[in-house]
Amino acid sequence: MRKGERTVEAVNRLEKLYPDAICSLEYKDAFQLLVATRLSAQCTDKRVNMVTPDLFFEFPTAEKMANAELNRVEQLIKTCGLYKTKAKDLIKLSQQILDDFDGKVPDTIEELTTLSGVGRKTANLVVGDIYKKPAVVCDTHFIRICNRLGLVESDNPLVVEKAMRKLLPPEKSNDFCHRSVLFGRDVCVARSPKCDECVLADICPKKIKKK
């Protein structure tokens, strides 16, 4: 089975397994998703979702966050880890949104990655979930699964993103990334993948090699 065929098969099977796959971060708009995703670096989505209600109550918009006191933002996000750096980024990116983009979160990866602390993973998530454009969110689960399926041979997020953009159906790429996260947490885990329970086992080179 060629890479393209294997990709489409994986997309279809995970779609059946997780029909309602969505981002596990809780947000109301583009700005809040941007903030929540920045907070999720080296932190669980569960923890971020515990922090953001109070944060967004005080600073629900870029304008509010841009004028926030650094110490107050640090206090609200302290349990997310790396809170000093993240707090500075949240205030700075909010100021950039006001100054450079007329208060609107930009809708391209190129523009989003000019914001403080925003990398391609965050940018792809915003572009895909908010603006409904084809996106490839390369988190650790997605990268691991793509490698195990033999679709890529790299741990470099940018290399994986570019390769998978060529293989994934554009209209399904973003949802497939969300489903890969769920699948990576439930079945295709890092240390001990549950190959006997895997719906992709018969098309997985790693599984085949174990037989």
ABEGO torsion letter per residue (X at the ends): XBAAAAAAAAAAAAAAABAABBBABBBABAAAAAAAAAAABGBBAAAAAAAAAAAAAABABAAAAAABBAAAAAAAAAAAEGAAAAAAAAAAAAAAAAAAAGGBBBABAAAAAABBGBBAAAAAAAAAAAAGBBBBBBBAAAAAAAAAAGABBBABAAAAAAAAAAABBAAAAAAAAAAAAAAAAAABBAABBBAAABAAAAABAAAAAAX
